[in-house]
């Protein structure tokens, strides 16, 4: 990586011009701390996008790296391509922000980590929800105000339209909701509740007949002893999902519902609205006594924007990655354990899925 003069903007290239890539392009253009130096993607739409923002278009990342001085790359290609694209930059010692999940298989994540260790390249993984102030406050509540965590329940249900599946890769292995969507929830649960040590799951693909699942139900065992459940479905109309509840993505209408519930010995929490339920009485508490609800208020901030600024500080060695490659690999191992359990009917320890696809 070529040294950048102090105080100048961080030079960022975006690889992938799909829906999430376009969002990253817009953030790089809007953020004063960054300069968008180009878009790499062989698709004709990518050339149009580059023209729209007045930046060079490249058909490959190699072409962009050869032509430009670059401080960091944002990898926003389909999941099966994450490893190949990220390795191209990492081998040159260039920092990467890789969209979640880090890779399709844990073995690929292991390769990225080993290569980065040898070249010194920084890796930040795009589990962007961790940057949301609501998540930070909720984590503090779960760890310090609920007492002993007993259980957590997550419901994620949406109806993906038929047009979503027009690209063939979204109907193929690696593009189902467990790896594409529920990995977000897995990562948040690990961040807020601790490590997941056992997984039991069932999945089906009856709604559309695609190669990938459309519905999954998961039982999680946390290292702390707490239990958790995730129900995920991308074939049902519903108001219950982080996407609809958090207001984080302007492309999703907001519903004022809560899709997470944390149950502790001293209280419970609805999330993302941050409704804290507990007894405020003298004497013995219990189910026959009135319970009170307290609403916590957090000023919203754009998690993607905060993530990009954090990436700049990681590049400048001012901060360590909030989501390291090793951390993201553990979330990937849990999703791999979910898919393995759903396929075998057996309970799976995520740590045992190290280098298997």
N, C-alpha and C positions, 0 to 999 in steps of 0.2 A: 504494500500500500504506500502511495506517495504521501509524504507528510503534508498536512494542510496548515497554512498560516493561522496563527492564533486569532480567534475572533471571527473567522470566516464561516460561512454556512457549510454544513455537512453535505457532501455530494452523494446523492442517493439515486440508484437505478432500480426500476421496478421490472420484474420478470413475470409476465402473465397479464393479459388485458381483459380477463373475464370480469364478472361482477365485483369480486373482492379486489382484484387488481385495480380496477377503476377507482374504487374508494381510496386505495393507498395512493394512487396518482394524485387525486384531488387533495388529500391531506398533505402530501409532499409539496404541492404547489402553494397551498394556503399557509404552511408553517414557515415563519421567518427564519427558523434555525436550519432549514434544509433547502437545498437546491436540487430539483429534479433534473438529472442529466440525460435521461433517456428511458425508453420503454423497449423491452425485448420480448418479442412474440412473433412467430411466423404468420399469424393470421392477418388477413387484410383489415379487419376491424382495428387491430393494433396500430397499423399505419395511420388510420383515420384518427384514432385517439391521440397519437403522438402529434399529428398535424394540429388537432384541436388545441393542444396545450403548448404548441410551439417548441417541441423538443425532438431530438433525433429518434428515429425508429430503427431498431435492429432486428434482424431475423433470428438471432441467437444471442445468448448471454456471452458466448466467446467473442462474438463480433463487438459487443458493447464494451467488454473489458479491454479488448485490444485497442479500441478507439478513444476511450475516455479515462480520465483520472477519477477514480471512484473510491469513496470511503465505506459505503455499505450498500448491500443489495437486499431488496425485499422480494422474497420468493412467494408468488401468488399463483402458482400453476396448480393443476389438479394433483391431489395427494400422491398418486403413484409416481409422479415426476419430481417430488420434493427432494429426494436423495440425490439424484443425478444433477439437478440444477444447483443445489446448495453446495455439493462437492466441487463443482466447477469454480465457485468463488472461494470456498474455504481453502482449496489447494494453492490459491494465490495469496492467502493470508488476509482476505477481505471479509469484513464482518457481514453476517447475514441475519435478517429477521425472517424467520420461516413461519408462514401461516400454519395454524394448527390443522391436524396433528403433525408432529414433527416429521414423521415419515409414515409409510404404509405399514411397515413391519419393524419390530424392535431391533432386528439385526441391522437394518439400515441406519437406525439411530445410533447404534453402537459404532458403526463405521464413521458416521459424521463426527462423533465425539473424539474418536481416536485420531482422525485427520486434523481436527481443530487443535487438539493437544500438541500435535507435531508442528503445526504451522503458526500457532498463536492466534488464529482467527477467533473472533468473538461470535457466539451464537445466542440469539434471543429468540424464543419461540412465541408465536402470536396467540397465546391464550389471553386475549386482550381483556377479558372480564376481570381479571385480577387487578387491573389498573383502575377499575371503576370505584369511586369513593364509597358507593353503597356497599360494595363487597368488603372493603376494608373495615367499615363500621360494623357490618354484620359479623365479620370474623371476630372482632373484639367482643361483641355481645355473646357469641357462642362460646368463646373461650373463657370469659370472665364473669358473665352474669346469669347463665342458665344452670349453673351447678354442674353436676355430672351429666354429660350428654348420653341420652338413652337411645334415641333413634332420630332418623331424618328421612323425610319423604320428598321425592322429586317427581313432578308430573310434567312431561313435555309432550304436547300433542298439537300437531298442525296438519293442515291439508296442503300438501305441495301440489300445485296444478300440473296438468298433463304436460304443459309446455316446459316445465322444469326438467323433464326427463328426455327432451329431444336430443341433447348430446348423449351419444352412446355410452360414454364413460360413466355417466350418472346412473346407468342401469347395470353396471358391471361391478365385480368384486372390488371392495375398497371404497365404494361410494355410498354405502348404505348409511342410515341415520346413526347407527352406533358409532362408527368411526368419524362421520362428518359432523354430527350434531351432539350426540350424547357425550362425546369426549370433552366437550365444554363443561358439562355438568359433572363428569367424573373429576375433571381438574379442579373445579370449584370445591367439590366435596373434600378432596384431598387437601386443598389449601385451607379450608375452614374447619375440618373435622379430624385431620390426621390421615395416616396411611391406611390403605385398604389391603387386608391380608387374605381374604377369601371372597370368591365370587361364585354365585349360582345363578344361571340365567336360562331363559327360554325365548325363542324368537320364531317369527313366522313371516312368510312373504306371499300371503294369499290375496292381498288387496289388488295387486297389479300383475303378479306373475313374473316380476323381474328377477334377475339373478340375486339381487340384494334383498335383505330383510326390509319390511315396512313397520313391524311392530316388535318390541322387545320389552321384557320385564326382568328386572335384575334384583337379586338380594345381595347386599354388601355386608361384610364383616369388617369393622374397623379395628385397628390395633388397640384402641382404647377399650374395646368391648362393646361399643355402640353398634347398633344395626342400622342399615339403611335400605331403602328401596328406590328404584328408578323405574318408572313406566314411560316408555317412549313409543310414539306412533306418528308417522308422517302421512297418514291416510285418513285423518279424522278432523272435521272442523271443531275447533275448540278455542277458548280464550286462555288456556293454561300452557304457557311456555315463557321462558326467559325473554325470548324475542318480542313477544307481545306485552309482557308485563313490565319490563325494565324501561321501555322508551329509548333504549340505547341506539337502535337502528331506525333511521327515519323512513326506511322502506316498509316498516311494519306498523300498522295501526296499533295504538295503545289500548289495552284492556286493563282495567284496574282490578286485576285478580292476582292472586299469589300462587306461584307454582312450587315453592319450597316451604317446608315446615320442619323446624328443628325442635326436638322435644328434650328438655333437660329436667333434672330433679328439682330445680328451683324456678323454672319458668319455661316458656316456649316462645318461639319466634316465627312469625310469618315473613316471608321474604319473596320479592324485593321491597315490599312496602314498609318493612321494618316495624311491624306491629309486635310489641313485646307483651306477652300475657303472663301474669303472675298474681298470687294472692297478696293483698295488702291489708292484713287483719291481725288482731290480737288473738292469741290462742292457737289451737291446732288448725292447720290448713287441711283442706280436703274437698272432695268433689261436691259436697253439699253446701259449701261456702261460696259466696260471690267472688268472682275473679275479675280483675281489672285489666284494661288494655291501655298500653302507653305507646304512642306513635313517635318514633324518632324521625327527625327531619335532617336530611343531608342535601346540601347544594349539589345539583347534578353537574358533572363534567364529562366531556366526550372521552371515553376510554381509549379509542383509537388514537386520538390526538395526544393523550397522555403517554400512550405506548410509544408513539413515534418520538416524542421528546426524550423519553427514557432511552430509546435506542441510540439517539445521538449522544447521550451521556455515557452509555456503554461503550460506544465507539471511541469516545474521548477519554475512556478509562476513569471517569468520574464516579461511576456506579457499577455494581455487579448486576448481571441480568436478573430481573425479578422472576423470570421463568427460564431457567437454564436448560440446556439440552438434556442433562441428566434427569432433571425434574420432569421435563416433558416426556422423556422416555418412560418414566414410571406411570404417567397417565396413559400413555400408549399401551403399556403392558396390561393395565386394567381393562382397557377396551378389547385388547386381544384375548384376555381371559374371559370376558363376556361372550365373545364370539365362539371361543373354544367350548365354553360351558354349554352354550346354546346348541352347539353341534353334537356334543357328546352326552349331554345330560348329567355330567359330573361337576362337582364343586372343584374350582381351580384356584390355586395360589398364584397371583400375578407375578410374584418374584421368580417363579419357575419358568416363566416365558422370557427367556433372555435373548437368545439369538435365533429363535425359530420364527419362520414366517407365519 
